């Protein structure tokens, strides 16, 4: 579930709204994913100690692909 806090984190960290995010900019995609995980962890009361760089160091292309595929699937399911 995408939390509103993730959008706030992203704007705070990137300086612009998520609607202006470039789908070709891998660092922005990773930043958005970090913001989503950080926000969800915060909302659930779970400690999330990774800074962005450490988080990004543990990601690979398949992680980003799975995340964005699941977001697209949720969007399709919500529009039915």
mmJSON file of the N, C-alpha and C atoms, coordinates in Angstrom:
{"data_MODEL":{"atom_site":{
"group_PDB":["ATOM","ATOM","ATOM","ATOM","ATOM","ATOM","ATOM","ATOM","ATOM","ATOM","ATOM","ATOM","ATOM","ATOM","ATOM","ATOM","ATOM","ATOM","ATOM","ATOM","ATOM","ATOM","ATOM","ATOM","ATOM","ATOM","ATOM","ATOM","ATOM","ATOM","ATOM","ATOM","ATOM","ATOM","ATOM","ATOM","ATOM","ATOM","ATOM","ATOM","ATOM","ATOM","ATOM","ATOM","ATOM","ATOM","ATOM","ATOM","ATOM","ATOM","ATOM","ATOM","ATOM","ATOM","ATOM","ATOM","ATOM","ATOM","ATOM","ATOM","ATOM","ATOM","ATOM","ATOM","ATOM","ATOM","ATOM","ATOM","ATOM","ATOM","ATOM","ATOM","ATOM","ATOM","ATOM","ATOM","ATOM","ATOM","ATOM","ATOM","ATOM","ATOM","ATOM","ATOM","ATOM","ATOM","ATOM","ATOM","ATOM","ATOM","ATOM","ATOM","ATOM","ATOM","ATOM","ATOM","ATOM","ATOM","ATOM","ATOM","ATOM","ATOM","ATOM","ATOM","ATOM","ATOM","ATOM","ATOM","ATOM","ATOM","ATOM","ATOM","ATOM","ATOM","ATOM","ATOM","ATOM","ATOM","ATOM","ATOM","ATOM","ATOM","ATOM","ATOM","ATOM","ATOM","ATOM","ATOM","ATOM","ATOM","ATOM","ATOM","ATOM","ATOM","ATOM","ATOM","ATOM","ATOM","ATOM","ATOM","ATOM","ATOM","ATOM","ATOM","ATOM","ATOM","ATOM","ATOM","ATOM","ATOM","ATOM","ATOM","ATOM","ATOM","ATOM","ATOM","ATOM","ATOM","ATOM","ATOM","ATOM","ATOM","ATOM","ATOM","ATOM","ATOM","ATOM","ATOM","ATOM","ATOM","ATOM","ATOM","ATOM","ATOM","ATOM","ATOM","ATOM","ATOM","ATOM","ATOM","ATOM","ATOM","ATOM","ATOM","ATOM","ATOM","ATOM","ATOM","ATOM","ATOM","ATOM","ATOM","ATOM","ATOM","ATOM","ATOM","ATOM","ATOM","ATOM","ATOM","ATOM","ATOM","ATOM","ATOM","ATOM","ATOM","ATOM","ATOM","ATOM","ATOM","ATOM","ATOM","ATOM","ATOM","ATOM","ATOM","ATOM","ATOM","ATOM","ATOM","ATOM","ATOM","ATOM","ATOM","ATOM","ATOM","ATOM","ATOM","ATOM","ATOM","ATOM","ATOM","ATOM","ATOM","ATOM","ATOM","ATOM","ATOM","ATOM","ATOM"],
"id":[1,2,3,4,5,6,7,8,9,10,11,12,13,14,15,16,17,18,19,20,21,22,23,24,25,26,27,28,29,30,31,32,33,34,35,36,37,38,39,40,41,42,43,44,45,46,47,48,49,50,51,52,53,54,55,56,57,58,59,60,61,62,63,64,65,66,67,68,69,70,71,72,73,74,75,76,77,78,79,80,81,82,83,84,85,86,87,88,89,90,91,92,93,94,95,96,97,98,99,100,101,102,103,104,105,106,107,108,109,110,111,112,113,114,115,116,117,118,119,120,121,122,123,124,125,126,127,128,129,130,131,132,133,134,135,136,137,138,139,140,141,142,143,144,145,146,147,148,149,150,151,152,153,154,155,156,157,158,159,160,161,162,163,164,165,166,167,168,169,170,171,172,173,174,175,176,177,178,179,180,181,182,183,184,185,186,187,188,189,190,191,192,193,194,195,196,197,198,199,200,201,202,203,204,205,206,207,208,209,210,211,212,213,214,215,216,217,218,219,220,221,222,223,224,225,226,227,228,229,230,231,232,233,234,235,236,237,238,239,240],
"type_symbol":["N","C","C","N","C","C","N","C","C","N","C","C","N","C","C","N","C","C","N","C","C","N","C","C","N","C","C","N","C","C","N","C","C","N","C","C","N","C","C","N","C","C","N","C","C","N","C","C","N","C","C","N","C","C","N","C","C","N","C","C","N","C","C","N","C","C","N","C","C","N","C","C","N","C","C","N","C","C","N","C","C","N","C","C","N","C","C","N","C","C","N","C","C","N","C","C","N","C","C","N","C","C","N","C","C","N","C","C","N","C","C","N","C","C","N","C","C","N","C","C","N","C","C","N","C","C","N","C","C","N","C","C","N","C","C","N","C","C","N","C","C","N","C","C","N","C","C","N","C","C","N","C","C","N","C","C","N","C","C","N","C","C","N","C","C","N","C","C","N","C","C","N","C","C","N","C","C","N","C","C","N","C","C","N","C","C","N","C","C","N","C","C","N","C","C","N","C","C","N","C","C","N","C","C","N","C","C","N","C","C","N","C","C","N","C","C","N","C","C","N","C","C","N","C","C","N","C","C","N","C","C","N","C","C","N","C","C","N","C","C"],
"label_atom_id":["N","CA","C","N","CA","C","N","CA","C","N","CA","C","N","CA","C","N","CA","C","N","CA","C","N","CA","C","N","CA","C","N","CA","C","N","CA","C","N","CA","C","N","CA","C","N","CA","C","N","CA","C","N","CA","C","N","CA","C","N","CA","C","N","CA","C","N","CA","C","N","CA","C","N","CA","C","N","CA","C","N","CA","C","N","CA","C","N","CA","C","N","CA","C","N","CA","C","N","CA","C","N","CA","C","N","CA","C","N","CA","C","N","CA","C","N","CA","C","N","CA","C","N","CA","C","N","CA","C","N","CA","C","N","CA","C","N","CA","C","N","CA","C","N","CA","C","N","CA","C","N","CA","C","N","CA","C","N","CA","C","N","CA","C","N","CA","C","N","CA","C","N","CA","C","N","CA","C","N","CA","C","N","CA","C","N","CA","C","N","CA","C","N","CA","C","N","CA","C","N","CA","C","N","CA","C","N","CA","C","N","CA","C","N","CA","C","N","CA","C","N","CA","C","N","CA","C","N","CA","C","N","CA","C","N","CA","C","N","CA","C","N","CA","C","N","CA","C","N","CA","C","N","CA","C","N","CA","C","N","CA","C","N","CA","C","N","CA","C","N","CA","C","N","CA","C","N","CA","C"],
"label_alt_id":[null,null,null,null,null,null,null,null,null,null,null,null,null,null,null,null,null,null,null,null,null,null,null,null,null,null,null,null,null,null,null,null,null,null,null,null,null,null,null,null,null,null,null,null,null,null,null,null,null,null,null,null,null,null,null,null,null,null,null,null,null,null,null,null,null,null,null,null,null,null,null,null,null,null,null,null,null,null,null,null,null,null,null,null,null,null,null,null,null,null,null,null,null,null,null,null,null,null,null,null,null,null,null,null,null,null,null,null,null,null,null,null,null,null,null,null,null,null,null,null,null,null,null,null,null,null,null,null,null,null,null,null,null,null,null,null,null,null,null,null,null,null,null,null,null,null,null,null,null,null,null,null,null,null,null,null,null,null,null,null,null,null,null,null,null,null,null,null,null,null,null,null,null,null,null,null,null,null,null,null,null,null,null,null,null,null,null,null,null,null,null,null,null,null,null,null,null,null,null,null,null,null,null,null,null,null,null,null,null,null,null,null,null,null,null,null,null,null,null,null,null,null,null,null,null,null,null,null,null,null,null,null,null,null,null,null,null,null,null,null],
"label_comp_id":["UNK","UNK","UNK","UNK","UNK","UNK","UNK","UNK","UNK","UNK","UNK","UNK","UNK","UNK","UNK","UNK","UNK","UNK","UNK","UNK","UNK","UNK","UNK","UNK","UNK","UNK","UNK","UNK","UNK","UNK","UNK","UNK","UNK","UNK","UNK","UNK","UNK","UNK","UNK","UNK","UNK","UNK","UNK","UNK","UNK","UNK","UNK","UNK","UNK","UNK","UNK","UNK","UNK","UNK","UNK","UNK","UNK","UNK","UNK","UNK","UNK","UNK","UNK","UNK","UNK","UNK","UNK","UNK","UNK","UNK","UNK","UNK","UNK","UNK","UNK","UNK","UNK","UNK","UNK","UNK","UNK","UNK","UNK","UNK","UNK","UNK","UNK","UNK","UNK","UNK","UNK","UNK","UNK","UNK","UNK","UNK","UNK","UNK","UNK","UNK","UNK","UNK","UNK","UNK","UNK","UNK","UNK","UNK","UNK","UNK","UNK","UNK","UNK","UNK","UNK","UNK","UNK","UNK","UNK","UNK","UNK","UNK","UNK","UNK","UNK","UNK","UNK","UNK","UNK","UNK","UNK","UNK","UNK","UNK","UNK","UNK","UNK","UNK","UNK","UNK","UNK","UNK","UNK","UNK","UNK","UNK","UNK","UNK","UNK","UNK","UNK","UNK","UNK","UNK","UNK","UNK","UNK","UNK","UNK","UNK","UNK","UNK","UNK","UNK","UNK","UNK","UNK","UNK","UNK","UNK","UNK","UNK","UNK","UNK","UNK","UNK","UNK","UNK","UNK","UNK","UNK","UNK","UNK","UNK","UNK","UNK","UNK","UNK","UNK","UNK","UNK","UNK","UNK","UNK","UNK","UNK","UNK","UNK","UNK","UNK","UNK","UNK","UNK","UNK","UNK","UNK","UNK","UNK","UNK","UNK","UNK","UNK","UNK","UNK","UNK","UNK","UNK","UNK","UNK","UNK","UNK","UNK","UNK","UNK","UNK","UNK","UNK","UNK","UNK","UNK","UNK","UNK","UNK","UNK","UNK","UNK","UNK","UNK","UNK","UNK"],
"label_asym_id":["A","A","A","A","A","A","A","A","A","A","A","A","A","A","A","A","A","A","A","A","A","A","A","A","A","A","A","A","A","A","A","A","A","A","A","A","A","A","A","A","A","A","A","A","A","A","A","A","A","A","A","A","A","A","A","A","A","A","A","A","A","A","A","A","A","A","A","A","A","A","A","A","A","A","A","A","A","A","A","A","A","A","A","A","A","A","A","A","A","A","A","A","A","A","A","A","A","A","A","A","A","A","A","A","A","A","A","A","A","A","A","A","A","A","A","A","A","A","A","A","A","A","A","A","A","A","A","A","A","A","A","A","A","A","A","A","A","A","A","A","A","A","A","A","A","A","A","A","A","A","A","A","A","A","A","A","A","A","A","A","A","A","A","A","A","A","A","A","A","A","A","A","A","A","A","A","A","A","A","A","A","A","A","A","A","A","A","A","A","A","A","A","A","A","A","A","A","A","A","A","A","A","A","A","A","A","A","A","A","A","A","A","A","A","A","A","A","A","A","A","A","A","A","A","A","A","A","A","A","A","A","A","A","A","A","A","A","A","A","A"],
"label_entity_id":["1","1","1","1","1","1","1","1","1","1","1","1","1","1","1","1","1","1","1","1","1","1","1","1","1","1","1","1","1","1","1","1","1","1","1","1","1","1","1","1","1","1","1","1","1","1","1","1","1","1","1","1","1","1","1","1","1","1","1","1","1","1","1","1","1","1","1","1","1","1","1","1","1","1","1","1","1","1","1","1","1","1","1","1","1","1","1","1","1","1","1","1","1","1","1","1","1","1","1","1","1","1","1","1","1","1","1","1","1","1","1","1","1","1","1","1","1","1","1","1","1","1","1","1","1","1","1","1","1","1","1","1","1","1","1","1","1","1","1","1","1","1","1","1","1","1","1","1","1","1","1","1","1","1","1","1","1","1","1","1","1","1","1","1","1","1","1","1","1","1","1","1","1","1","1","1","1","1","1","1","1","1","1","1","1","1","1","1","1","1","1","1","1","1","1","1","1","1","1","1","1","1","1","1","1","1","1","1","1","1","1","1","1","1","1","1","1","1","1","1","1","1","1","1","1","1","1","1","1","1","1","1","1","1","1","1","1","1","1","1"],
"label_seq_id":[1,1,1,2,2,2,3,3,3,4,4,4,5,5,5,6,6,6,7,7,7,8,8,8,9,9,9,10,10,10,11,11,11,12,12,12,13,13,13,14,14,14,15,15,15,16,16,16,17,17,17,18,18,18,19,19,19,20,20,20,21,21,21,22,22,22,23,23,23,24,24,24,25,25,25,26,26,26,27,27,27,28,28,28,29,29,29,30,30,30,31,31,31,32,32,32,33,33,33,34,34,34,35,35,35,36,36,36,37,37,37,38,38,38,39,39,39,40,40,40,41,41,41,42,42,42,43,43,43,44,44,44,45,45,45,46,46,46,47,47,47,48,48,48,49,49,49,50,50,50,51,51,51,52,52,52,53,53,53,54,54,54,55,55,55,56,56,56,57,57,57,58,58,58,59,59,59,60,60,60,61,61,61,62,62,62,63,63,63,64,64,64,65,65,65,66,66,66,67,67,67,68,68,68,69,69,69,70,70,70,71,71,71,72,72,72,73,73,73,74,74,74,75,75,75,76,76,76,77,77,77,78,78,78,79,79,79,80,80,80],
"pdbx_PDB_ins_code":[null,null,null,null,null,null,null,null,null,null,null,null,null,null,null,null,null,null,null,null,null,null,null,null,null,null,null,null,null,null,null,null,null,null,null,null,null,null,null,null,null,null,null,null,null,null,null,null,null,null,null,null,null,null,null,null,null,null,null,null,null,null,null,null,null,null,null,null,null,null,null,null,null,null,null,null,null,null,null,null,null,null,null,null,null,null,null,null,null,null,null,null,null,null,null,null,null,null,null,null,null,null,null,null,null,null,null,null,null,null,null,null,null,null,null,null,null,null,null,null,null,null,null,null,null,null,null,null,null,null,null,null,null,null,null,null,null,null,null,null,null,null,null,null,null,null,null,null,null,null,null,null,null,null,null,null,null,null,null,null,null,null,null,null,null,null,null,null,null,null,null,null,null,null,null,null,null,null,null,null,null,null,null,null,null,null,null,null,null,null,null,null,null,null,null,null,null,null,null,null,null,null,null,null,null,null,null,null,null,null,null,null,null,null,null,null,null,null,null,null,null,null,null,null,null,null,null,null,null,null,null,null,null,null,null,null,null,null,null,null],
"Cartn_x":[0.846,0.0,0.896,0.613,1.351,0.804,1.666,1.269,1.571,0.718,0.908,2.25,2.693,3.977,5.12,5.021,6.061,6.162,5.023,5.012,5.66,5.384,5.983,7.5,7.92,9.351,10.036,9.408,10.013,10.184,9.155,9.249,10.326,10.392,11.391,12.809,13.005,14.338,14.755,13.801,14.138,13.95,13.092,12.816,11.686,11.07,9.923,8.893,7.712,6.598,6.832,6.276,6.434,5.844,4.863,4.274,5.283,6.352,7.408,8.582,8.436,9.516,9.747,11.005,11.375,11.461,10.742,10.776,12.11,12.897,14.201,15.332,15.065,16.094,16.114,17.088,17.172,17.316,18.082,18.218,16.902,16.082,14.768,13.86,13.931,13.127,13.535,14.834,15.325,14.947,15.036,14.658,13.184,12.336,10.913,10.656,11.331,11.184,11.64,12.776,13.27,12.233,11.65,10.636,9.42,9.025,7.885,8.175,9.344,9.716,9.857,10.498,10.689,9.338,8.429,7.11,6.293,6.289,5.534,6.099,7.413,8.037,7.658,7.714,7.353,5.892,5.003,3.58,3.319,4.111,3.941,4.743,5.473,6.266,7.49,8.0,9.162,10.366,11.469,12.678,13.207,13.571,14.171,15.457,16.592,17.825,18.66,18.229,19.068,18.914,20.055,20.0,19.821,19.566,19.27,20.4,21.639,22.751,22.909,22.807,22.926,21.796,20.582,19.433,19.691,20.136,20.392,21.49,22.481,23.562,23.064,21.925,21.373,20.332,19.982,18.986,19.65,18.873,19.304,18.144,18.37,17.365,16.079,16.204,15.018,14.151,14.758,13.995,13.133,13.746,12.991,11.882,12.182,11.187,10.004,10.279,9.19,8.339,8.97,8.233,7.304,7.833,7.012,5.981,6.276,5.271,4.116,4.426,3.364,2.535,3.159,2.417,1.455,1.911,1.057,-0.092,0.181,-0.855,-1.907,-1.508,-2.468,-3.298,-2.665,-3.387,-4.445,-4.089,-5.052,-6.193,-5.87,-6.906,-7.848,-7.328,-8.141,-9.053,-8.747,-9.554,-10.675,-10.747,-11.794,-13.11],
"Cartn_y":[-1.17,0.0,1.238,2.136,3.393,4.333,4.83,5.757,7.186,8.101,9.509,10.02,9.474,9.888,9.691,8.659,8.404,9.57,10.14,11.278,12.5,12.678,13.789,13.593,12.386,12.088,12.364,11.897,12.064,13.55,14.334,15.766,16.425,16.053,16.605,16.245,15.009,14.537,14.994,15.037,15.343,16.814,17.498,18.891,19.094,18.001,18.147,17.047,17.281,16.365,15.071,13.987,12.684,12.69,13.542,13.614,14.139,14.763,15.274,14.303,13.144,12.165,11.616,11.528,10.981,9.461,8.772,7.305,6.772,7.64,7.219,7.439,8.174,8.487,7.399,6.52,5.37,5.824,6.917,7.359,7.859,8.51,8.949,7.755,6.749,5.541,4.868,4.765,4.162,5.029,6.343,7.252,7.09,6.977,6.796,5.476,4.433,3.145,3.266,3.933,4.151,4.915,5.933,6.723,5.864,4.989,4.101,3.145,2.543,1.61,2.352,3.511,4.311,4.723,5.166,5.598,4.435,3.312,2.144,1.642,1.625,1.192,2.126,3.409,4.396,4.229,4.045,3.885,2.614,1.583,0.307,0.243,1.304,1.316,0.423,0.195,-0.665,0.219,-0.038,0.743,0.462,1.511,1.398,2.215,1.574,2.305,2.667,2.27,2.486,3.889,4.549,5.807,5.453,6.46,6.191,5.459,5.907,5.282,3.812,3.5,2.102,1.269,1.819,1.139,0.875,1.906,1.775,0.753,0.684,-0.284,-1.729,-1.946,-3.293,-3.613,-2.641,-2.86,-3.382,-4.121,-4.453,-4.136,-4.253,-3.886,-4.7,-5.952,-6.792,-6.283,-5.761,-5.198,-4.037,-3.139,-1.989,-2.447,-3.409,-3.914,-4.535,-5.34,-5.966,-4.909,-3.901,-2.84,-2.117,-1.689,-0.932,-1.812,-3.079,-3.996,-4.156,-4.274,-4.432,-3.151,-1.985,-0.727,-0.665,-1.095,-1.107,-2.089,-3.234,-4.242,-3.706,-3.051,-2.477,-1.401,-0.612,0.443,-0.177,-1.235,-1.916,-2.521,-3.151,-3.761,-2.715,-1.563,-0.503,0.15,0.039,0.685,-0.204,-1.433,-2.352,-2.084],
"Cartn_z":[0.0,0.0,0.0,-0.921,-0.988,0.072,0.898,1.963,1.525,1.955,1.635,2.141,3.262,3.809,2.822,1.985,0.989,0.008,-0.344,-1.265,-0.618,0.675,1.417,1.531,1.897,1.989,0.651,-0.443,-1.763,-2.095,-1.845,-2.144,-1.3,-0.034,0.872,0.416,-0.004,-0.393,-1.792,-2.727,-4.118,-4.479,-3.725,-4.023,-5.003,-5.461,-6.356,-6.109,-6.63,-6.454,-7.229,-6.707,-7.355,-8.766,-9.03,-10.373,-11.399,-10.942,-11.83,-11.941,-11.319,-11.308,-12.721,-13.096,-14.393,-14.301,-15.151,-15.163,-15.695,-16.331,-16.839,-15.836,-14.768,-13.78,-12.704,-12.785,-11.874,-10.429,-10.179,-8.788,-8.234,-9.055,-8.569,-8.29,-9.142,-8.917,-7.605,-7.38,-6.132,-4.935,-5.094,-4.013,-3.662,-4.662,-4.409,-3.677,-4.08,-3.392,-1.941,-1.693,-0.329,0.487,-0.103,0.591,0.936,0.032,0.284,1.442,1.441,2.515,3.84,3.805,5.02,5.608,4.764,5.217,5.783,5.08,5.549,6.882,6.999,8.251,9.396,9.14,10.148,10.585,9.618,9.925,10.737,10.497,11.204,12.5,12.813,14.045,13.984,12.78,12.584,12.283,12.975,12.731,11.326,10.623,9.29,9.306,9.634,9.894,8.66,7.469,6.29,5.715,5.509,4.767,3.288,2.472,1.062,0.353,0.542,-0.172,0.198,1.48,1.914,1.33,1.347,0.746,-0.738,-1.453,-2.893,-3.18,-2.305,-2.488,-2.433,-1.799,-1.681,-2.743,-3.569,-4.621,-5.89,-6.651,-8.002,-8.953,-10.229,-11.229,-11.054,-10.658,-10.469,-9.32,-8.259,-7.144,-7.621,-8.381,-8.894,-9.84,-10.694,-11.64,-10.899,-9.883,-9.107,-8.424,-7.851,-7.17,-8.138,-9.268,-10.21,-10.905,-11.093,-11.643,-10.671,-9.381,-8.381,-8.278,-8.446,-8.413,-9.6,-10.77,-11.957,-11.807,-11.214,-10.996,-10.044,-8.973,-8.01,-8.686,-9.557,-10.264,-11.173,-11.888,-12.78,-11.966,-10.846,-10.015,-9.447,-9.08,-8.525,-9.539,-10.815,-11.838,-12.357,-11.884,-12.367,-11.684],
"occupancy":[1.0,1.0,1.0,1.0,1.0,1.0,1.0,1.0,1.0,1.0,1.0,1.0,1.0,1.0,1.0,1.0,1.0,1.0,1.0,1.0,1.0,1.0,1.0,1.0,1.0,1.0,1.0,1.0,1.0,1.0,1.0,1.0,1.0,1.0,1.0,1.0,1.0,1.0,1.0,1.0,1.0,1.0,1.0,1.0,1.0,1.0,1.0,1.0,1.0,1.0,1.0,1.0,1.0,1.0,1.0,1.0,1.0,1.0,1.0,1.0,1.0,1.0,1.0,1.0,1.0,1.0,1.0,1.0,1.0,1.0,1.0,1.0,1.0,1.0,1.0,1.0,1.0,1.0,1.0,1.0,1.0,1.0,1.0,1.0,1.0,1.0,1.0,1.0,1.0,1.0,1.0,1.0,1.0,1.0,1.0,1.0,1.0,1.0,1.0,1.0,1.0,1.0,1.0,1.0,1.0,1.0,1.0,1.0,1.0,1.0,1.0,1.0,1.0,1.0,1.0,1.0,1.0,1.0,1.0,1.0,1.0,1.0,1.0,1.0,1.0,1.0,1.0,1.0,1.0,1.0,1.0,1.0,1.0,1.0,1.0,1.0,1.0,1.0,1.0,1.0,1.0,1.0,1.0,1.0,1.0,1.0,1.0,1.0,1.0,1.0,1.0,1.0,1.0,1.0,1.0,1.0,1.0,1.0,1.0,1.0,1.0,1.0,1.0,1.0,1.0,1.0,1.0,1.0,1.0,1.0,1.0,1.0,1.0,1.0,1.0,1.0,1.0,1.0,1.0,1.0,1.0,1.0,1.0,1.0,1.0,1.0,1.0,1.0,1.0,1.0,1.0,1.0,1.0,1.0,1.0,1.0,1.0,1.0,1.0,1.0,1.0,1.0,1.0,1.0,1.0,1.0,1.0,1.0,1.0,1.0,1.0,1.0,1.0,1.0,1.0,1.0,1.0,1.0,1.0,1.0,1.0,1.0,1.0,1.0,1.0,1.0,1.0,1.0,1.0,1.0,1.0,1.0,1.0,1.0,1.0,1.0,1.0,1.0,1.0,1.0],
"B_iso_or_equiv":[0.0,0.0,0.0,0.0,0.0,0.0,0.0,0.0,0.0,0.0,0.0,0.0,0.0,0.0,0.0,0.0,0.0,0.0,0.0,0.0,0.0,0.0,0.0,0.0,0.0,0.0,0.0,0.0,0.0,0.0,0.0,0.0,0.0,0.0,0.0,0.0,0.0,0.0,0.0,0.0,0.0,0.0,0.0,0.0,0.0,0.0,0.0,0.0,0.0,0.0,0.0,0.0,0.0,0.0,0.0,0.0,0.0,0.0,0.0,0.0,0.0,0.0,0.0,0.0,0.0,0.0,0.0,0.0,0.0,0.0,0.0,0.0,0.0,0.0,0.0,0.0,0.0,0.0,0.0,0.0,0.0,0.0,0.0,0.0,0.0,0.0,0.0,0.0,0.0,0.0,0.0,0.0,0.0,0.0,0.0,0.0,0.0,0.0,0.0,0.0,0.0,0.0,0.0,0.0,0.0,0.0,0.0,0.0,0.0,0.0,0.0,0.0,0.0,0.0,0.0,0.0,0.0,0.0,0.0,0.0,0.0,0.0,0.0,0.0,0.0,0.0,0.0,0.0,0.0,0.0,0.0,0.0,0.0,0.0,0.0,0.0,0.0,0.0,0.0,0.0,0.0,0.0,0.0,0.0,0.0,0.0,0.0,0.0,0.0,0.0,0.0,0.0,0.0,0.0,0.0,0.0,0.0,0.0,0.0,0.0,0.0,0.0,0.0,0.0,0.0,0.0,0.0,0.0,0.0,0.0,0.0,0.0,0.0,0.0,0.0,0.0,0.0,0.0,0.0,0.0,0.0,0.0,0.0,0.0,0.0,0.0,0.0,0.0,0.0,0.0,0.0,0.0,0.0,0.0,0.0,0.0,0.0,0.0,0.0,0.0,0.0,0.0,0.0,0.0,0.0,0.0,0.0,0.0,0.0,0.0,0.0,0.0,0.0,0.0,0.0,0.0,0.0,0.0,0.0,0.0,0.0,0.0,0.0,0.0,0.0,0.0,0.0,0.0,0.0,0.0,0.0,0.0,0.0,0.0,0.0,0.0,0.0,0.0,0.0,0.0],
"pdbx_formal_charge":[null,null,null,null,null,null,null,null,null,null,null,null,null,null,null,null,null,null,null,null,null,null,null,null,null,null,null,null,null,null,null,null,null,null,null,null,null,null,null,null,null,null,null,null,null,null,null,null,null,null,null,null,null,null,null,null,null,null,null,null,null,null,null,null,null,null,null,null,null,null,null,null,null,null,null,null,null,null,null,null,null,null,null,null,null,null,null,null,null,null,null,null,null,null,null,null,null,null,null,null,null,null,null,null,null,null,null,null,null,null,null,null,null,null,null,null,null,null,null,null,null,null,null,null,null,null,null,null,null,null,null,null,null,null,null,null,null,null,null,null,null,null,null,null,null,null,null,null,null,null,null,null,null,null,null,null,null,null,null,null,null,null,null,null,null,null,null,null,null,null,null,null,null,null,null,null,null,null,null,null,null,null,null,null,null,null,null,null,null,null,null,null,null,null,null,null,null,null,null,null,null,null,null,null,null,null,null,null,null,null,null,null,null,null,null,null,null,null,null,null,null,null,null,null,null,null,null,null,null,null,null,null,null,null,null,null,null,null,null,null],
"auth_seq_id":[1,1,1,2,2,2,3,3,3,4,4,4,5,5,5,6,6,6,7,7,7,8,8,8,9,9,9,10,10,10,11,11,11,12,12,12,13,13,13,14,14,14,15,15,15,16,16,16,17,17,17,18,18,18,19,19,19,20,20,20,21,21,21,22,22,22,23,23,23,24,24,24,25,25,25,26,26,26,27,27,27,28,28,28,29,29,29,30,30,30,31,31,31,32,32,32,33,33,33,34,34,34,35,35,35,36,36,36,37,37,37,38,38,38,39,39,39,40,40,40,41,41,41,42,42,42,43,43,43,44,44,44,45,45,45,46,46,46,47,47,47,48,48,48,49,49,49,50,50,50,51,51,51,52,52,52,53,53,53,54,54,54,55,55,55,56,56,56,57,57,57,58,58,58,59,59,59,60,60,60,61,61,61,62,62,62,63,63,63,64,64,64,65,65,65,66,66,66,67,67,67,68,68,68,69,69,69,70,70,70,71,71,71,72,72,72,73,73,73,74,74,74,75,75,75,76,76,76,77,77,77,78,78,78,79,79,79,80,80,80],
"auth_comp_id":["UNK","UNK","UNK","UNK","UNK","UNK","UNK","UNK","UNK","UNK","UNK","UNK","UNK","UNK","UNK","UNK","UNK","UNK","UNK","UNK","UNK","UNK","UNK","UNK","UNK","UNK","UNK","UNK","UNK","UNK","UNK","UNK","UNK","UNK","UNK","UNK","UNK","UNK","UNK","UNK","UNK","UNK","UNK","UNK","UNK","UNK","UNK","UNK","UNK","UNK","UNK","UNK","UNK","UNK","UNK","UNK","UNK","UNK","UNK","UNK","UNK","UNK","UNK","UNK","UNK","UNK","UNK","UNK","UNK","UNK","UNK","UNK","UNK","UNK","UNK","UNK","UNK","UNK","UNK","UNK","UNK","UNK","UNK","UNK","UNK","UNK","UNK","UNK","UNK","UNK","UNK","UNK","UNK","UNK","UNK","UNK","UNK","UNK","UNK","UNK","UNK","UNK","UNK","UNK","UNK","UNK","UNK","UNK","UNK","UNK","UNK","UNK","UNK","UNK","UNK","UNK","UNK","UNK","UNK","UNK","UNK","UNK","UNK","UNK","UNK","UNK","UNK","UNK","UNK","UNK","UNK","UNK","UNK","UNK","UNK","UNK","UNK","UNK","UNK","UNK","UNK","UNK","UNK","UNK","UNK","UNK","UNK","UNK","UNK","UNK","UNK","UNK","UNK","UNK","UNK","UNK","UNK","UNK","UNK","UNK","UNK","UNK","UNK","UNK","UNK","UNK","UNK","UNK","UNK","UNK","UNK","UNK","UNK","UNK","UNK","UNK","UNK","UNK","UNK","UNK","UNK","UNK","UNK","UNK","UNK","UNK","UNK","UNK","UNK","UNK","UNK","UNK","UNK","UNK","UNK","UNK","UNK","UNK","UNK","UNK","UNK","UNK","UNK","UNK","UNK","UNK","UNK","UNK","UNK","UNK","UNK","UNK","UNK","UNK","UNK","UNK","UNK","UNK","UNK","UNK","UNK","UNK","UNK","UNK","UNK","UNK","UNK","UNK","UNK","UNK","UNK","UNK","UNK","UNK","UNK","UNK","UNK","UNK","UNK","UNK"],
"auth_asym_id":["A","A","A","A","A","A","A","A","A","A","A","A","A","A","A","A","A","A","A","A","A","A","A","A","A","A","A","A","A","A","A","A","A","A","A","A","A","A","A","A","A","A","A","A","A","A","A","A","A","A","A","A","A","A","A","A","A","A","A","A","A","A","A","A","A","A","A","A","A","A","A","A","A","A","A","A","A","A","A","A","A","A","A","A","A","A","A","A","A","A","A","A","A","A","A","A","A","A","A","A","A","A","A","A","A","A","A","A","A","A","A","A","A","A","A","A","A","A","A","A","A","A","A","A","A","A","A","A","A","A","A","A","A","A","A","A","A","A","A","A","A","A","A","A","A","A","A","A","A","A","A","A","A","A","A","A","A","A","A","A","A","A","A","A","A","A","A","A","A","A","A","A","A","A","A","A","A","A","A","A","A","A","A","A","A","A","A","A","A","A","A","A","A","A","A","A","A","A","A","A","A","A","A","A","A","A","A","A","A","A","A","A","A","A","A","A","A","A","A","A","A","A","A","A","A","A","A","A","A","A","A","A","A","A","A","A","A","A","A","A"],
"auth_atom_id":["N","CA","C","N","CA","C","N","CA","C","N","CA","C","N","CA","C","N","CA","C","N","CA","C","N","CA","C","N","CA","C","N","CA","C","N","CA","C","N","CA","C","N","CA","C","N","CA","C","N","CA","C","N","CA","C","N","CA","C","N","CA","C","N","CA","C","N","CA","C","N","CA","C","N","CA","C","N","CA","C","N","CA","C","N","CA","C","N","CA","C","N","CA","C","N","CA","C","N","CA","C","N","CA","C","N","CA","C","N","CA","C","N","CA","C","N","CA","C","N","CA","C","N","CA","C","N","CA","C","N","CA","C","N","CA","C","N","CA","C","N","CA","C","N","CA","C","N","CA","C","N","CA","C","N","CA","C","N","CA","C","N","CA","C","N","CA","C","N","CA","C","N","CA","C","N","CA","C","N","CA","C","N","CA","C","N","CA","C","N","CA","C","N","CA","C","N","CA","C","N","CA","C","N","CA","C","N","CA","C","N","CA","C","N","CA","C","N","CA","C","N","CA","C","N","CA","C","N","CA","C","N","CA","C","N","CA","C","N","CA","C","N","CA","C","N","CA","C","N","CA","C","N","CA","C","N","CA","C","N","CA","C","N","CA","C","N","CA","C","N","CA","C","N","CA","C","N","CA","C"],
"pdbx_PDB_model_num":[1,1,1,1,1,1,1,1,1,1,1,1,1,1,1,1,1,1,1,1,1,1,1,1,1,1,1,1,1,1,1,1,1,1,1,1,1,1,1,1,1,1,1,1,1,1,1,1,1,1,1,1,1,1,1,1,1,1,1,1,1,1,1,1,1,1,1,1,1,1,1,1,1,1,1,1,1,1,1,1,1,1,1,1,1,1,1,1,1,1,1,1,1,1,1,1,1,1,1,1,1,1,1,1,1,1,1,1,1,1,1,1,1,1,1,1,1,1,1,1,1,1,1,1,1,1,1,1,1,1,1,1,1,1,1,1,1,1,1,1,1,1,1,1,1,1,1,1,1,1,1,1,1,1,1,1,1,1,1,1,1,1,1,1,1,1,1,1,1,1,1,1,1,1,1,1,1,1,1,1,1,1,1,1,1,1,1,1,1,1,1,1,1,1,1,1,1,1,1,1,1,1,1,1,1,1,1,1,1,1,1,1,1,1,1,1,1,1,1,1,1,1,1,1,1,1,1,1,1,1,1,1,1,1,1,1,1,1,1,1]
}}}
